[in-house]
Amino acid sequence: MVDPIKIIEKAKTSNIKDPWARREVWRDHPSFSKMSQLKGMFPGLGIATGLFAVYLAYDYFSGPKSHGKH
């Protein structure tokens, strides 16, 4: 979780003279990186893929054994 107090303190203690640049310090926080955004894009995809594979294995091994007509 992003702690806004730490970001504000970092902006105050940084040696940036430009006031607009100090307001942009929050963009350097790790939670706003590209990799962090990609990880959060599909939060349940890994679990869903695993469960689907388990379902397919169960369906394959527990299906009907006869190969008769419909």
Phi, psi and omega in degrees: 000144181279129178259105184295333180295317179295322179293319179295318178296321178296320179294323181289323184273350180288155182268031180275125181274332181285122181295329179288325178292325178295327180285346180265006183297329183299336181291341180276357182291141183300333182288349179255013180284164181295320181294322179295322179291324179291323179295325182273359185291319181234080188294329184253010185295319181295314179294318181295321179294318178297315179294324178294321177295320177296318178299315180296320178295316178298316181295322180293316185275341181252007181288176180295141184271341182276148178247047183278190179284165181301000000 
